[in-house]
Amino acid sequence: MKGILGRKVGMTQVFTKDGKLIPVTVVACDENVVMQVKTMEKDGYNAIQLGVFEKKESRANKAEIGHAKKASTTPKRFLKEIRDVDATYNIGDKIGVNIFNVGEIVDVTGTSKGKGTEGVIKRWNQSRGPMGHGSHYHRGPGSLGTMLPKRVLKGKKLPGHMGVETVTIQNLEIIEVNTVDNYILVSGNIPGAKNSLVYIRTAVKNSRKENPKELKAYEEEKVETVVDEVVEEVKETTNVENTTVEEPATEVQETQEVEENKEETKEENPVEDPEASK
């Protein structure tokens, strides 16, 4: 038996090289610290206690601080015991995602989402009565039992609190183990809300053989900006330093040049006044 604690990040999908789509759940697993080792001679059973996610010392009591100092670490927010582990661990050892292999079958335990107080239709999937034609029974719980005991029998499915229960999904496959970013991709969905604590362990009722999937890898393409492309095209076609571009003449400049040409022609060929010649 082996296991690790982590947080449920959310769901996504991956593709295999064969083109098969696999829905997966991302579980972020920080390094788990062995806080305590229990033995048969001292405690009556073999187990290790794992701690994960740091906790401020100001929010921890003296017992938690002293318990963490024995493992040479800081107080942890979550603690979990794992019985009958395969390997031998010492206090203070760290466990990462590399304890699992791709294709391994595991069981995932978490706390389901809270739904609040719900009726029997949503809570127990019962059917409703007719909604019209004079019927007075719509979404009620129905009969509460026989007349003889004159009480409600134990186990009767009634309205009440729904959710916030410990749920285990069995025989899920590990699709990817990333030791760089410390996360595990588990096939299918797992119980719990986002950022909730989950426990991944070796499958108890597994009868399948490991069949690791080869995922399709995606390479990031380097995309240049439009501005850089335009600048490169201009540099290739024209030499900005050696060429000079003449600005086109405006209408005002053209009219000024025409008037100057008229004045020059008048000075060269003066016109005689007819009254002065008389």
C-alpha positions in Angstrom: 0.0 0.0 0.0 1.2 3.5 -0.9 -0.5 6.8 -1.0 -0.2 10.6 -1.1 -2.2 13.7 -0.2 -3.0 16.5 -2.7 -5.5 19.1 -3.8 -8.1 18.8 -6.5 -7.4 21.5 -9.0 -10.0 20.8 -11.7 -10.7 18.8 -14.8 -9.4 19.0 -18.3 -8.8 16.6 -21.2 -5.7 15.1 -22.9 -5.2 13.2 -26.2 -3.2 10.1 -26.8 -1.1 9.5 -29.9 -3.9 7.2 -31.2 -6.3 10.2 -31.1 -8.3 9.0 -28.1 -9.6 11.7 -25.8 -9.3 11.1 -22.1 -11.0 13.3 -19.5 -8.7 13.8 -16.5 -8.6 15.4 -13.1 -5.6 17.5 -12.1 -4.3 16.8 -8.6 -1.6 19.1 -7.2 0.6 17.2 -4.8 3.1 19.0 -2.7 5.8 17.1 -0.9 4.3 15.0 1.9 6.3 14.8 5.1 6.4 11.7 7.3 5.3 13.2 10.6 5.2 9.9 12.6 6.0 6.3 12.2 3.9 3.7 14.1 5.1 0.2 14.7 3.5 -3.0 15.9 5.6 -3.2 19.1 4.7 0.4 20.2 1.3 1.2 18.8 -0.1 -2.2 17.9 -0.1 -1.7 14.1 2.2 -0.5 11.3 1.5 2.9 9.8 3.0 6.2 8.8 1.4 9.6 9.3 1.7 12.1 6.4 1.4 15.8 6.7 0.9 18.3 3.8 0.4 22.0 3.3 2.1 24.4 5.7 0.3 26.0 8.5 1.3 29.2 10.3 2.7 28.7 13.8 0.4 31.5 15.1 -2.6 29.3 14.1 -1.1 26.1 15.6 -1.1 25.0 19.2 1.8 23.9 21.2 1.1 20.2 20.6 1.1 20.7 16.8 4.3 22.7 16.9 6.1 20.1 19.1 4.8 17.3 16.9 6.2 19.0 13.8 9.6 19.8 15.4 10.2 16.1 15.8 10.0 15.7 12.0 12.2 18.9 11.6 9.4 20.7 9.7 6.7 23.3 10.1 3.1 22.5 11.4 0.9 20.9 8.7 -2.7 21.6 8.0 -3.7 18.1 7.1 -2.6 14.8 8.6 -3.4 11.3 7.3 -2.3 7.8 8.4 -1.5 5.1 5.8 -1.4 1.5 7.1 0.7 -1.4 5.9 3.0 0.7 3.6 5.3 -1.2 1.2 8.5 0.7 1.9 10.2 1.7 5.1 10.2 5.4 6.1 11.8 7.4 8.8 10.4 10.5 10.5 11.1 13.6 8.4 11.2 11.7 5.0 9.5 13.4 2.1 7.2 11.7 -0.4 6.6 13.1 -3.9 4.5 12.2 -6.9 7.2 9.9 -8.2 5.9 7.1 -6.0 3.3 6.4 -8.7 3.8 5.3 -12.2 1.9 6.1 -15.4 -0.7 3.4 -16.0 -1.1 2.5 -12.4 -4.6 1.8 -11.0 -5.5 3.8 -7.9 -8.4 4.7 -5.6 -9.1 8.4 -4.8 -10.9 9.4 -1.7 -12.4 12.9 -1.1 -15.2 14.8 0.6 -18.2 15.4 -1.7 -19.7 18.8 -2.3 -22.2 20.1 0.2 -25.7 20.5 -1.2 -27.5 21.6 2.0 -31.0 20.4 2.9 -32.6 18.6 -0.1 -35.8 16.8 -0.7 -36.2 13.1 -1.5 -36.3 13.6 -5.3 -32.8 15.1 -5.4 -31.4 13.3 -2.4 -32.7 9.8 -3.1 -33.7 10.0 -6.8 -37.3 9.3 -6.1 -40.1 10.0 -8.6 -42.7 12.8 -8.1 -46.4 12.5 -8.3 -48.7 14.0 -10.9 -48.6 17.8 -11.1 -52.2 18.4 -12.1 -55.7 17.0 -12.4 -56.6 17.4 -8.7 -53.6 15.6 -7.3 -52.4 16.7 -3.9 -49.2 14.7 -4.0 -46.3 16.2 -5.9 -42.8 16.1 -4.4 -43.4 14.5 -1.0 -41.7 11.5 0.5 -44.7 9.3 0.1 -45.8 6.6 2.6 -43.8 6.4 5.8 -44.5 2.7 6.4 -47.1 0.3 7.7 -49.7 1.2 10.3 -48.8 -1.4 12.9 -45.5 -0.1 14.4 -47.1 3.4 14.6 -43.6 5.0 14.1 -41.2 5.7 11.3 -38.8 2.8 10.7 -35.1 3.3 10.8 -33.5 3.8 7.4 -36.5 5.5 5.8 -35.4 7.8 3.0 -36.5 11.3 4.0 -35.5 14.9 3.2 -32.3 16.1 5.0 -28.7 17.2 4.7 -27.0 16.1 1.4 -23.3 16.0 0.6 -20.2 16.5 2.7 -19.6 12.8 2.8 -16.4 10.8 2.4 -16.6 9.2 -1.1 -14.1 6.9 -2.7 -13.9 6.3 -6.5 -12.2 3.0 -7.3 -10.0 1.8 -10.1 -8.9 5.1 -11.7 -5.9 5.1 -14.0 -3.0 7.5 -13.6 -2.5 9.2 -17.0 0.5 11.4 -16.3 3.0 12.1 -13.4 4.8 15.4 -13.6 7.7 15.7 -11.2 8.6 19.2 -12.3 5.3 20.9 -11.4 4.2 18.2 -8.9 0.9 17.2 -10.2 -0.8 13.9 -11.2 -3.4 13.4 -13.9 -6.1 10.9 -12.9 -8.6 9.5 -15.4 -12.2 10.5 -14.9 -13.7 12.6 -12.1 -13.0 12.4 -8.4 -15.1 13.6 -5.4 -14.8 17.1 -3.9 -14.8 20.7 -4.8 -11.9 22.6 -6.2 -8.9 23.0 -3.9 -10.3 20.3 -1.6 -8.1 17.6 0.0 -8.0 14.2 -1.8 -6.2 11.0 -0.9 -4.7 8.9 -3.7 -3.7 5.3 -2.8 -3.1 1.9 -4.4 -6.3 0.3 -5.7 -7.7 -2.3 -3.3 -9.9 -4.2 -5.8 -7.8 -3.9 -8.9 -7.7 -6.8 -11.4 -6.5 -4.9 -14.5 -3.0 -4.8 -15.9 -1.1 -1.6 -16.2 -1.5 -0.1 -19.7 0.3 3.3 -19.8 -1.0 5.7 -22.4 1.3 7.8 -24.6 0.1 11.3 -24.7 0.4 13.7 -27.6 2.9 16.4 -26.9 2.3 20.0 -28.1 5.2 22.4 -28.9 4.8 26.1 -28.4 5.3 28.1 -31.6 7.2 31.3 -31.6 4.9 34.0 -32.9 6.4 37.3 -34.0 4.5 40.5 -33.7 3.1 42.3 -36.6 5.3 45.3 -36.0 8.5 43.2 -36.2 7.4 41.6 -39.4 6.7 45.0 -41.0 10.1 46.4 -39.9 11.9 43.4 -41.4 10.1 43.7 -44.7 10.9 47.4 -44.9 14.6 46.7 -44.2 14.7 44.1 -46.9 13.1 46.2 -49.7 14.6 49.6 -49.0 17.7 51.1 -47.4 16.5 53.8 -45.1 19.9 55.3 -44.5 21.0 55.7 -48.2 17.7 56.8 -49.8 16.0 60.2 -49.5 12.4 60.6 -50.4 11.2 63.9 -51.8 7.9 65.2 -50.3 5.2 65.9 -52.8 4.5 69.6 -53.4 1.3 70.9 -51.8 -1.3 73.1 -53.6 -0.1 76.3 -51.8 3.5 75.8 -52.9 2.3 75.3 -56.5 0.3 78.6 -56.5 3.2 80.5 -55.0 5.5 79.2 -57.8 3.0 80.3 -60.5 2.8 83.8 -59.1 6.6 84.2 -58.9 6.8 83.1 -62.5 4.3 85.7 -63.6 6.2 88.5 -61.8 9.4 87.5 -63.4 7.8 87.6 -66.9 6.4 91.1 -66.2 9.9 92.5 -65.2 11.4 91.1 -68.4 8.7 92.4 -70.7 7.3 95.7 -69.3 4.0 96.8 -70.8 3.8 100.5 -71.9 1.0 102.7 -70.6 -1.2 103.9 -73.6 -2.0 107.2 -71.9 1.7 108.0 -71.2 2.5 107.5 -74.9 -0.1 110.1 -75.9 
